[in-house]
């Protein structure tokens, strides 16, 4: 549901912030749940290489999906600010530009599939079995890329207009279909990594078709004739959405977000690669812990996404008081939620690990390093929340700079602690997440100044 008033007091009430956050909090949990089910399905097969193969394959896909995260993040911030100024036509133009870029990039990446697989094999130190399974996974999963990128644009528009319940519907459609097909293909049809990948392809394309149809219905006149408008601009180059100056602004914003995201993913890749060098068992343990971390991150992101929408609206309205209330209240809710998540993870260790694997040696290694998973939620919540604030403000250069500093410190940490095995790797990763939040905090004053203009 979108907020129908631009009253800054109404938009920053605790109730309204919660109404924006809970649908995303609920739906986001299903996003990494798909990864958890992937790991659980592969963890029930007779070789830990299946877990590692899917883990590395999913990481390559995440490089693509999150690497082009500027499509979602840039769209969210720009749409939120246009929404704050009541510029409906500009929102339509932003949607058209985003979809054009998403499908163009997606098609190029499919054509570049041989090179992507070559880079993937070259980049990781997995065993031959793990590498072969990773390639089999990518052969299928890459066909989901155009729809997956287009879905990020739809989500960005929905966040920016505060249509959180429709966004929840989208995420539930994609992830429930993915979960059902995962189980059906692997347990029902006896497939392995190809079944997990095919489930993702079908889910992403179904999600795009259904959600875009729902947007046209809910937004009403705003999207009347949108398809014609999109193709007219593409064929003639005369429509307002197809302006090279506007694409230039989008790409300048996207460049900094891309650098920030590539560094973030590189840090995760370094972590998994270090785990792979320790052995297949250690790689599988690293992957399971990263699946749990991803569930934590997506859960906490509910408040960050609320901050994106409200910060953008506050800057669009040049309202400093609204901006300050948004920052204080969304941060407070995120910290309290992180503490609660840490408590649940601490108490539920054996149940959580047992859901992910039935292999005794993998269970034992993961349990021995569980302290780091407990600490990850409170250590990372500030980073996730400030990401949302900077996205809403479209201050991508500060996000880039903070990430550069944090990444350098992470490399030094993991180099110094790698001799301590999985515990050292996860300890370095947890400290790095806390550093991400602290470095972003140093730039927060620049966001506040934007609402004074």
JOBEL-V42485 format. One record per residue. SS is DSSP state (helix for helix, strand for strand, loop for the rest). OMEGA is omega in degrees with one decimal (* if undefined). Layout:
# JOBEL-V42485
((SS	OMEGA) (SS	OMEGA))
This chain:
# JOBEL-V42485
((loop	178.7) (loop	175.8) (loop	-174.4) (loop	179.4) (loop	174.7) (loop	176.3) (loop	-175.7) (helix	178.1) (helix	-179.8) (helix	-175.8) (helix	-178.0) (loop	172.1) (loop	178.3) (helix	-177.1) (helix	-178.6) (helix	177.7) (helix	178.6) (helix	180.0) (helix	175.6) (helix	-171.7) (helix	-170.1) (helix	178.1) (helix	-179.5) (helix	176.5) (helix	-179.3) (helix	-176.5) (helix	-177.6) (helix	178.9) (helix	-179.2) (helix	-178.6) (helix	177.4) (helix	176.1) (helix	175.5) (helix	177.1) (helix	178.1) (helix	178.2) (helix	173.7) (helix	-178.7) (helix	-179.3) (helix	178.7) (helix	179.7) (helix	179.5) (helix	177.9) (loop	175.3) (loop	-167.2) (loop	-176.8) (loop	179.5) (loop	178.7) (helix	178.0) (helix	178.6) (helix	180.0) (helix	179.9) (helix	177.1) (helix	179.4) (helix	179.2) (helix	177.3) (helix	178.0) (helix	178.6) (helix	176.8) (helix	178.9) (helix	178.0) (helix	174.6) (helix	179.1) (helix	-173.9) (helix	-178.7) (helix	176.8) (helix	174.8) (loop	178.7) (loop	176.5) (helix	176.9) (helix	178.2) (helix	-174.3) (helix	178.7) (helix	178.3) (helix	-179.1) (helix	-177.2) (helix	-178.9) (helix	178.4) (helix	179.5) (helix	179.3) (helix	175.5) (helix	177.4) (helix	177.4) (helix	179.0) (loop	-180.0) (loop	-179.6) (loop	-176.4) (helix	-179.1) (helix	-179.9) (helix	176.6) (helix	178.0) (helix	178.8) (helix	178.7) (helix	176.6) (helix	-179.4) (helix	179.5) (helix	-178.4) (helix	-179.7) (helix	177.8) (helix	180.0) (helix	-177.2) (helix	-178.4) (helix	178.2) (helix	179.8) (helix	-179.4) (helix	179.6) (helix	178.4) (helix	-178.7) (helix	175.6) (helix	178.4) (helix	-179.5) (loop	-175.5) (helix	179.8) (helix	179.9) (helix	179.5) (helix	179.5) (helix	178.7) (helix	178.6) (helix	-179.2) (helix	180.0) (helix	-178.2) (helix	-169.4) (helix	-172.1) (loop	-175.8) (loop	179.5) (loop	177.2) (loop	177.7) (helix	178.8) (helix	179.9) (helix	-178.8) (helix	179.9) (helix	179.2) (helix	176.9) (helix	179.6) (helix	177.7) (helix	178.5) (helix	-177.4) (helix	179.7) (helix	-179.1) (helix	-169.9) (helix	-176.4) (helix	178.7) (helix	174.7) (helix	-170.0) (helix	-179.0) (helix	179.9) (helix	-179.2) (helix	178.6) (helix	177.1) (helix	177.8) (helix	177.8) (helix	177.1) (helix	177.3) (helix	179.7) (helix	178.7) (helix	177.6) (helix	-179.5) (helix	175.8) (helix	-175.8) (helix	178.5) (loop	179.4) (loop	175.6) (loop	-170.3) (helix	-177.9) (helix	175.1) (helix	176.0) (helix	176.1) (helix	178.3) (helix	179.2) (helix	-177.0) (helix	178.5) (helix	178.2) (helix	-177.0) (helix	-170.5) (helix	176.2) (helix	175.8) (helix	180.0) (helix	-179.5) (helix	-178.0) (helix	-179.5) (helix	175.1) (helix	-177.4) (helix	-179.2) (helix	-178.1) (helix	-175.2) (helix	-177.7) (helix	-176.0) (helix	-174.7) (loop	177.3) (loop	177.9) (loop	176.5) (loop	-173.9) (helix	178.7) (helix	178.1) (helix	177.5) (helix	-179.4) (helix	-179.5) (helix	177.1) (helix	179.3) (helix	-179.5) (helix	-178.6) (helix	-177.3) (helix	-177.6) (helix	-179.5) (helix	176.8) (helix	179.9) (helix	179.8) (helix	-176.8) (helix	-177.2) (helix	-175.5) (helix	178.0) (helix	177.2) (helix	178.5) (helix	177.3) (helix	179.0) (helix	179.8) (helix	-175.7) (helix	-176.7) (helix	173.8) (helix	-172.9) (helix	-179.3) (helix	-176.1) (helix	174.4) (loop	178.9) (loop	-174.6) (helix	-177.9) (helix	177.7) (helix	179.3) (helix	-179.4) (helix	-176.6) (helix	175.6) (helix	177.8) (helix	-179.2) (helix	-175.4) (helix	-174.7) (helix	-177.4) (loop	-175.8) (loop	-178.6) (loop	-177.2) (loop	-178.1) (loop	-175.5) (loop	178.9) (loop	-174.5) (helix	178.6) (helix	178.6) (helix	175.9) (helix	178.5) (helix	177.1) (helix	-179.2) (helix	-177.8) (helix	176.2) (helix	175.0) (helix	-178.7) (helix	-179.2) (helix	-178.0) (helix	177.3) (helix	179.1) (helix	178.8) (helix	179.4) (helix	-176.5) (helix	177.9) (helix	177.5) (helix	178.0) (helix	-179.9) (helix	177.5) (helix	177.7) (helix	177.3) (helix	178.5) (helix	177.1) (helix	178.9) (helix	-178.9) (helix	179.3) (helix	175.5) (helix	175.9) (helix	179.7) (helix	179.8) (helix	177.2) (helix	179.7) (loop	-178.5) (helix	179.9) (helix	-180.0) (helix	176.2) (helix	179.4) (helix	178.3) (helix	176.7) (helix	-178.6) (helix	179.6) (helix	179.4) (helix	176.6) (helix	173.8) (helix	179.0) (helix	176.7) (helix	-179.9) (helix	176.3) (helix	177.3) (helix	-177.1) (helix	-179.0) (helix	176.7) (helix	-179.5) (helix	-177.1) (helix	178.0) (helix	179.4) (helix	176.9) (helix	179.3) (helix	173.9) (helix	178.4) (helix	177.9) (helix	-176.7) (helix	-174.6) (helix	176.3) (helix	177.5) (helix	179.0) (helix	-179.9) (helix	178.6) (helix	176.1) (helix	179.8) (loop	-176.7) (loop	-175.0) (loop	-177.5) (helix	-178.9) (helix	177.6) (helix	179.6) (helix	-178.8) (helix	178.0) (helix	179.0) (helix	-179.0) (helix	-177.5) (helix	-171.9) (helix	178.2) (helix	177.2) (helix	-179.6) (helix	179.4) (helix	-179.8) (helix	-179.8) (helix	179.0) (helix	179.4) (helix	179.2) (helix	178.3) (helix	178.3) (helix	178.7) (helix	179.2) (helix	179.2) (helix	179.4) (helix	-179.5) (helix	179.3) (helix	-178.2) (helix	-172.6) (loop	-173.8) (helix	-173.2) (helix	179.3) (helix	-177.2) (helix	-179.1) (helix	-179.5) (helix	177.1) (helix	-174.5) (helix	-179.3) (loop	173.7) (loop	-178.9) (loop	-171.7) (helix	-177.6) (helix	177.3) (helix	176.6) (helix	-175.2) (helix	-178.8) (helix	178.3) (helix	-179.4) (helix	-178.1) (helix	-179.0) (loop	-173.9) (helix	-178.5) (helix	-177.5) (helix	177.0) (helix	177.5) (helix	-175.8) (helix	-173.2) (helix	-176.8) (helix	178.7) (helix	-179.2) (helix	-171.8) (helix	-169.9) (helix	-179.6) (helix	179.0) (helix	-179.5) (helix	-176.7) (helix	179.3) (helix	171.5) (helix	-180.0) (helix	-179.6) (helix	-179.2) (helix	176.1) (helix	178.4) (helix	179.3) (loop	-174.4) (loop	177.0) (loop	-174.0) (helix	-177.1) (helix	177.3) (helix	175.8) (helix	178.2) (helix	-177.0) (helix	178.8) (helix	-179.1) (helix	177.7) (helix	179.7) (helix	-177.7) (helix	-178.4) (helix	177.7) (helix	179.3) (helix	178.7) (helix	179.3) (helix	177.8) (helix	179.7) (helix	-175.6) (helix	175.4) (helix	-178.7) (helix	-174.3) (helix	-174.2) (helix	178.9) (helix	-179.6) (helix	175.4) (helix	-178.3) (helix	178.5) (helix	177.9) (helix	179.2) (helix	-178.6) (helix	175.5) (helix	177.3) (helix	-178.9) (helix	-180.0) (helix	178.0) (helix	178.3) (helix	178.7) (helix	177.5) (helix	178.6) (helix	176.6) (helix	179.4) (helix	-177.9) (helix	-179.8) (helix	176.0) (helix	-178.7) (helix	-179.1) (loop	-178.4) (loop	-171.0) (helix	179.9) (helix	179.8) (helix	177.2) (helix	-178.1) (helix	-179.0) (helix	-177.5) (helix	-178.2) (loop	179.1) (loop	-174.8) (loop	*))
